[in-house]
Amino acid sequence: MQYKTFYLIVLFGTSLLSGFYLFYLWMIRKKTKNSFLKESNIALILISISFFHRAFIVGNKLFDIQDFSLDYVVVDRMISSVSNLIFLLSISYFPLLNEENRLTILIKQREKWFAIVFIVFISIISIFTFLDKFYETFGTLSRIIIVILDALVSIFCILLLGYIMKLSLSGFKLSSVVLKFIMFSFILFSTTQIILPLSKVLPELLYHLYPIFLALFLVFYFGFVISFFLYFLSLEYLISAIQVQEDNVNFQNEKSEIHVISIKSIEIGFQNKLNSYLKVQLELSNLEIETVTINNNKILHPFLYWILFSISKRNNISLFNNDISVAKFRMIEYLNRYSTYKITQELLFSNDNGEYSLLINSDNIIINDKDIIGSKKSFSEIVIKYAECYISKYDAISNNNSKLKSEKIKFFKENTMLLIENLLKF
């Protein structure tokens, strides 16, 4: 058996079995009611499809084994763009609990992210087609450009996917060993996207190393595949542990003689521009009042969510968003970390058909230092993310008579400070 045939058979089997296993996980989890798992299930099925796509392409090659010439590699690189496209679409569905940055905010704005991804890939395919079409004019250089460009795009997609997966799991405080394995596997696999094509771009120097490069590709590909298994299995385990922890809080509250029965008041403010505080009064089952005070020397996302929900409650506005479950989870976790008596989401939030607000009476919410809150860029970024929730404020802020929802949302995103100023008028 030639090494090329062995390589293709192993790659085909690994891809096909990986696709079926991830599809099996998706079948098991597709009826879950957990919001985190529902979100990641879309990523799961997309990654499964990418493995099936790779298996299909490799299977087709098995019936038409050719010499791995530069022309052959060009066609292979163009087809691989589909896998890169699927990877970039899937990352929008990985749950993110960690601190957000501009990249993750963009990725979570799915319509904008999908539009950017499709525009980029249409442009890349157009360039590939143009260079290949005029091969006779540009010569071998056109093929080399295609190979190198696709290799760079593949490396970017693989590393971005690994970064988002690591960021997703790090929010659940997973063991660093698993996180390092995922990133290390993705970095190693990304190198194969350049060393394999280079052996055809520079055949005089690297062609004799091609069998070694294929062997390295298979080894690194195994690590790449195992990383996906680790990610989705770890995610399910961690989310199940969170659910068990919340159930335990409910159970302990039922069994304990003293537990939280309601939230009496919320106070948010700043000692100065850097130091902030959150003060929550809890009513206990023995009718005593427990005050939990949390001081921060930097602005954390859980604290920003407390500000957002509190200000929205004072304006009688309910919140909804694709990541609303993340916000609620982090608020509860943030308070329980400092409180002797634990609370649950049922004590803090009311749910009106997927639109959430604080259960507490708005008169019992105190927001101090509004000028500092309004000046925080991190808070304005969160408000932009939830801009759709504040459409009822449009007429009071804008002089335009637009009736289109999309235009109102666009106005808020372009005039966020006006919206925040209006929200803080209470």
ABEGO torsion letter per residue (X at the ends): XBAAAAAAAAAAAAAAAAAAAAAAAAAAAAABABAAAAAAAAAAAAAAAAAAAAAAAAAAAAABBBBBBAAAAAAAAAAAAAAAAAAAAAAAABBBABBBBAAAAAAABAAAAAAAAAAAAAAAAAAAAAAAAAAAAAEAAAAAAAAAAAAAAAAAAAAAAAAAAAAAAAAAGBBAAAAAAAAAAAAAAAAAAAAAAAAAABAAAAAAAAAAAAAAAAAAAAAAAAAAAAAAAAAAAAAAAAAAAAAAAAAAAAABABBBABBABBBBBBABAABBBBBBBBBBAAGBBBBBBBBBABBBAAAAAAAAAAAAAAAGBBBBBAAAAAAAAAAAAAAAAABABBBBAAAABBBBGGBBBBABBAAABBBBGAAAAAABAAAAAAAAAAAAAAAAAAAAABABABABAAAAAAAAAABAAAAAAAAABX
